[in-house]
Amino acid sequence: MRPDGVLLLDGDLGSGKTVLAQGIATGLGIDRSEVQSPTFTVVREHSGPGGRLIHADLYRLAAEEVDSIGLDELLAGPGVKVVEWADRLPFELPGALRLRLTRLAEGQREIRRMATTNSLP
């Protein structure tokens, strides 16, 4: 990831999206235990010696609701941004890195880089 970059994560429940966000937090010097799934708060902001982390979880939102929370402005701002359930984004984010996480047998995970085009119009 680049500084001020955006990471878009897709995958089923339990595929490791939040665990990956915690690893990124660790890289920024943020205690990984502070980074929890923000399912009920939607967006959480963290700061550490390595910079700012914006962690968004869109699981409970429809695409039209995402437009109303001003997420586009947060994602354009400074810091590393991680968006879980990114398939719910109703807008494009040029330059974003998009990954699909899949849970495999015996606790293993597969991570695939995907095209950054959202599936929504």
Secondary structure, 3 states (H helix, E strand, C coil): CCCCCEEEEEECCCCCHHHHHHHHHHHCCCCHHHCCCCCCCCEEEEEECCEEEEEEECCCCCHHHHHCCCHHHHHHCCCEEEEECHHHCCCCCCCCEEEEEEECHHHCEEEEEECCCCCCC
